[in-house]
Amino acid sequence: MKNRIEAIRKERGIRQEEFAKLMGVSRQTISSLETGRYNPSITLAYSIAKFFGMTIEEVFIFEEDEK
């Protein structure tokens, strides 16, 4: 699953450390989310989207496997 967290966060001038504290997670978690190494829980995804004033679908991009 891809996401737009880094782009949205940077547009709003928020550092990873600051965002992590606001979300109640580590900076490493935010880094892993932004690089696609970690998929958030539905609760964290909702919190992130709500913080940005967006829907989950506007922040996270689900891509089905092409077969």
One Martini backbone bead per residue (centre of mass of N, CA, C, O) as a GRO file, in nm:
protein
   67
    1MET     BB    1   0.096   0.037   0.023
    2LYS     BB    2   0.040   0.357  -0.042
    3ASN     BB    3   0.142   0.707   0.028
    4ARG     BB    4   0.111   1.078   0.133
    5ILE     BB    5   0.250   1.167   0.396
    6GLU     BB    6   0.508   1.320   0.324
    7ALA     BB    7   0.385   1.536   0.139
    8ILE     BB    8   0.180   1.650   0.340
    9ARG     BB    9   0.372   1.714   0.571
   10LYS     BB   10   0.556   1.910   0.408
   11GLU     BB   11   0.337   2.113   0.319
   12ARG     BB   12   0.288   2.172   0.648
   13GLY     BB   13   0.567   2.178   0.811
   14ILE     BB   14   0.626   1.880   0.927
   15ARG     BB   15   0.799   1.691   1.127
   16GLN     BB   16   0.853   1.374   1.209
   17GLU     BB   17   0.874   1.409   1.516
   18GLU     BB   18   0.616   1.572   1.551
   19PHE     BB   19   0.418   1.372   1.421
   20ALA     BB   20   0.474   1.134   1.604
   21LYS     BB   21   0.380   1.268   1.864
   22LEU     BB   22   0.087   1.328   1.767
   23MET     BB   23   0.042   0.999   1.704
   24GLY     BB   24   0.198   0.809   1.919
   25VAL     BB   25   0.481   0.759   1.778
   26SER     BB   26   0.753   0.690   1.616
   27ARG     BB   27   0.975   0.803   1.389
   28GLN     BB   28   1.018   0.522   1.260
   29THR     BB   29   0.725   0.479   1.182
   30ILE     BB   30   0.701   0.715   0.989
   31SER     BB   31   0.928   0.629   0.804
   32SER     BB   32   0.804   0.350   0.729
   33LEU     BB   33   0.549   0.461   0.606
   34GLU     BB   34   0.680   0.650   0.384
   35THR     BB   35   0.846   0.388   0.253
   36GLY     BB   36   0.650   0.117   0.276
   37ARG     BB   37   0.737  -0.087   0.530
   38TYR     BB   38   0.452   0.007   0.662
   39ASN     BB   39   0.136  -0.082   0.788
   40PRO     BB   40  -0.125   0.044   0.928
   41SER     BB   41  -0.350   0.069   1.129
   42ILE     BB   42  -0.667   0.172   1.123
   43THR     BB   43  -0.632   0.374   1.355
   44LEU     BB   44  -0.385   0.525   1.241
   45ALA     BB   45  -0.501   0.598   0.966
   46TYR     BB   46  -0.733   0.767   1.081
   47SER     BB   47  -0.560   0.970   1.242
   48ILE     BB   48  -0.405   1.083   1.003
   49ALA     BB   49  -0.643   1.175   0.830
   50LYS     BB   50  -0.773   1.357   1.043
   51PHE     BB   51  -0.537   1.550   1.085
   52PHE     BB   52  -0.549   1.635   0.765
   53GLY     BB   53  -0.855   1.641   0.668
   54MET     BB   54  -0.900   1.343   0.559
   55THR     BB   55  -0.918   1.061   0.396
   56ILE     BB   56  -0.790   0.758   0.369
   57GLU     BB   57  -0.795   0.759   0.048
   58GLU     BB   58  -0.617   1.030   0.030
   59VAL     BB   59  -0.356   0.894   0.173
   60PHE     BB   60  -0.424   0.598   0.081
   61ILE     BB   61  -0.296   0.352  -0.161
   62PHE     BB   62  -0.461   0.095  -0.310
   63GLU     BB   63  -0.304  -0.196  -0.463
   64GLU     BB   64  -0.370  -0.426  -0.673
   65ASP     BB   65  -0.290  -0.706  -0.800
   66GLU     BB   66  -0.141  -0.785  -1.108
   67LYS     BB   67  -0.277  -1.085  -1.305
   0.00000   0.00000   0.00000
